[in-house]
């Protein structure tokens, strides 16, 4: 399916909860948030129905997100239901991995193909400061477990000035001897993230080159997202950067988001979209829902407009939108 700007929309990010077992500084307040009520959450069968309806429109890849998706009971059963439905080329999950550790093989057997692990630093003190609750050692164990089970692994790190800028090289070094992609994702001014200072991707790459020498372009396809990948000499894995602000990629955006309470979100920084939960629970037919989704996607904004005064600027936090 093409939107009004001619962009192919084939990727759906599905948030299944706004709850999380961590409190990352750029994502949630220290004391947490009032969570979505159980009745307001999309039921798993409703999510499966929506994915089934969006497949003929062109959706081929889905990613399960949160909050922390494993904080919702039955998350891996949803993965299995999506897998058994057929027709999806990729079922991925973004996770802090603390609740998935020890269940990687189960996740793989139920149809999960890849995971993106949130890990901003290897330093135990800094990790605790950034997550407010976490312990980094189990995360490193989980990376090994995931690779052993045959899952494709990416590590997502958000560089934040004054917090983990001196730890980025050590995070990248995880790719020296392991087939993992380390991605440095530029901090976006959404929700709690607006209170912190980002480190532009060009500065991150300069740090990598100073530490590892010449960075060669990595032409291997590591998914269909906006990351630019490089590979230092001798690395088994790759280093990627995603610069949503400093290197805007809106012209090639291929995704929409489904929030945990059933809102089809067209752009990360815009509040416009479609209340699918209301449609689902009002008795709308498959044809009516499909038509509404198609019409909504034709209104996908051309640009995210970070740092601009937008009439429909998003006011929710990342845990509410879906990380």
Residue pairs with C-beta under 8 A, 6 or more apart in sequence:
1 8
1 9
1 10
1 57
1 58
1 59
1 294
1 297
2 8
2 9
3 9
3 297
3 298
3 300
4 298
4 299
4 300
5 251
5 300
5 302
7 251
7 252
7 253
7 254
7 300
8 58
8 254
9 57
9 58
9 59
9 254
9 255
9 256
9 297
9 300
10 58
10 59
10 60
10 61
10 224
10 254
11 59
11 60
11 61
11 62
11 63
11 224
11 254
11 255
11 256
12 51
12 54
12 59
12 61
12 62
12 63
12 255
12 256
12 257
12 258
13 62
13 63
13 65
13 255
13 256
13 257
13 258
13 322
14 47
14 51
14 62
14 63
14 64
14 65
14 257
14 258
14 322
15 65
15 66
15 67
15 69
15 257
15 258
15 259
15 260
15 321
15 322
15 323
16 41
16 42
16 44
16 47
16 64
16 65
16 66
16 67
16 69
16 72
16 75
16 78
16 260
17 35
17 36
17 41
17 66
17 67
17 68
17 69
17 71
17 72
17 260
18 33
18 35
18 36
18 66
18 67
18 260
18 319
18 320
19 35
19 66
19 67
19 68
19 71
19 72
19 319
20 27
20 28
20 66
20 67
20 68
20 71
20 96
20 319
21 68
21 71
21 96
21 98
21 99
21 133
22 28
22 68
22 96
22 98
22 131
22 132
22 133
22 134
23 29
23 30
23 32
23 131
23 132
23 133
24 118
24 120
24 130
24 131
24 132
25 129
25 130
25 132
25 160
25 163
25 192
25 196
26 158
26 160
26 187
26 191
26 192
26 193
26 195
26 196
26 318
27 191
27 192
27 193
27 317
27 318
27 319
27 323
28 192
28 317
28 318
28 319
29 192
29 317
30 132
33 317
33 319
33 320
36 260
36 261
36 320
40 261
40 262
40 277
41 72
41 260
41 261
41 262
42 50
42 258
42 260
42 261
42 262
42 276
42 277
42 280
44 74
44 77
44 78
44 81
46 262
46 277
46 280
47 78
47 258
48 78
48 81
48 82
48 85
49 280
49 286
50 258
50 276
50 280
50 289
51 59
51 62
51 82
51 85
51 88
52 85
53 286
53 289
53 290
53 293
54 290
54 293
55 87
55 88
56 290
57 290
57 293
57 294
57 297
60 87
60 88
60 89
60 90
61 88
61 89
61 90
61 91
61 92
61 224
62 82
62 88
62 90
62 91
62 92
63 91
63 92
63 93
63 94
63 116
64 75
64 78
64 79
64 91
64 92
64 93
64 94
65 93
65 94
65 322
65 323
66 72
66 94
66 95
66 260
66 319
66 322
66 323
67 260
67 319
67 322
67 323
68 95
68 96
68 98
68 99
69 75
69 93
69 94
69 95
70 95
70 99
70 100
71 99
76 103
76 106
76 107
76 110
76 112
77 110
79 91
79 93
79 107
79 110
79 111
79 112
80 110
80 111
82 88
82 91
82 111
83 91
83 110
83 111
83 112
84 111
90 113
90 114
90 223
91 111
91 112
91 113
92 112
92 113
92 114
92 115
92 116
93 100
93 107
93 112
93 114
93 115
93 116
94 115
94 116
94 118
94 156
94 323
95 115
95 116
95 117
95 118
96 117
96 118
96 131
96 134
96 139
97 115
97 117
97 118
97 138
97 139
97 142
97 143
97 146
98 134
98 135
98 138
98 139
98 142
100 107
100 115
100 142
101 138
101 141
101 142
101 145
102 145
104 142
104 145
104 146
104 148
104 149
104 151
105 149
107 115
107 149
107 151
108 149
108 150
108 151
112 151
113 151
113 152
114 151
114 152
114 153
114 154
114 223
115 146
115 151
115 152
115 153
115 154
116 154
116 155
116 156
116 183
117 139
117 142
117 143
117 146
117 153
117 154
117 155
117 156
118 156
118 157
118 323
119 136
119 139
119 155
119 156
119 157
119 171
120 126
120 127
120 130
120 131
120 157
120 158
120 159
120 160
120 163
120 164
120 167
120 171
121 127
121 130
121 136
121 157
121 164
121 167
121 170
121 171
122 136
122 140
122 167
122 170
122 171
122 174
123 136
123 164
123 167
123 170
124 135
124 136
124 137
126 163
126 164
126 167
127 134
127 135
127 136
127 139
128 134
128 135
128 136
129 163
130 160
130 163
130 164
143 153
143 155
143 174
143 178
143 180
146 153
147 153
147 178
147 179
147 180
153 178
153 179
153 180
153 181
154 180
154 181
154 182
154 183
154 222
154 223
154 240
155 171
155 174
155 180
155 181
155 182
155 183
156 183
156 185
157 164
157 168
157 171
157 182
157 183
157 184
157 185
158 184
158 185
158 186
158 187
159 165
159 168
159 184
159 186
159 187
159 198
159 199
159 204
160 187
160 196
160 197
160 198
160 199
161 196
161 197
161 198
161 199
162 196
162 197
163 196
165 199
168 184
168 199
168 204
168 207
168 208
169 207
169 208
169 211
169 212
171 182
172 182
172 184
172 208
172 211
172 212
172 239
174 180
174 182
174 237
175 181
175 182
175 235
175 236
175 237
175 238
175 239
176 234
176 235
176 236
176 237
177 236
178 236
178 237
179 236
179 237
180 237
181 222
181 227
181 229
181 237
181 238
181 239
181 240
182 237
182 238
182 239
182 240
183 227
183 239
183 240
183 241
183 242
184 201
184 204
184 239
184 240
184 241
184 242
185 241
185 242
185 244
186 198
186 199
186 200
186 201
186 241
186 242
186 243
186 244
186 245
186 246
187 193
187 196
187 197
187 198
187 199
188 198
188 244
188 245
188 268
188 269
188 306
189 198
189 245
189 306
189 307
190 268
190 269
190 314
190 317
190 318
190 321
191 315
191 316
191 317
191 318
191 319
191 320
191 321
192 317
192 318
193 318
198 245
200 243
200 245
200 246
201 228
201 241
201 242
201 243
201 246
201 247
202 243
202 246
204 241
205 215
205 230
205 241
208 215
208 230
208 232
208 239
209 215
212 232
212 233
212 235
213 232
213 233
214 232
214 233
215 230
215 231
215 232
215 239
216 230
216 231
216 232
216 233
217 229
217 230
217 231
218 229
218 230
218 231
218 238
220 229
220 238
222 229
222 238
222 240
224 254
225 242
226 242
226 244
226 249
226 252
226 253
227 240
227 241
227 242
228 240
228 241
228 242
228 247
229 238
229 239
229 240
230 238
230 239
230 240
231 237
231 238
231 239
232 239
243 249
244 268
244 304
244 306
245 306
245 307
248 303
248 304
250 302
250 303
250 304
253 267
253 300
256 264
256 265
256 266
256 297
256 300
257 264
257 265
257 266
257 268
257 321
257 322
258 264
258 265
258 276
258 322
259 265
259 320
259 321
259 322
260 320
260 322
261 277
262 275
262 276
262 277
262 278
262 280
263 273
263 274
263 275
263 276
263 277
264 273
264 274
264 275
264 276
264 293
264 296
265 273
265 321
265 322
266 272
266 273
266 296
266 297
266 299
266 300
266 301
267 300
267 301
267 304
268 304
268 314
268 321
269 304
269 305
269 306
269 310
269 313
269 314
270 301
270 304
270 305
270 310
270 312
270 313
270 314
271 312
271 313
271 314
271 315
271 316
272 299
272 301
272 312
273 296
274 292
274 293
274 296
276 289
276 292
276 293
279 288
279 289
279 292
280 289
284 292
305 313
314 321
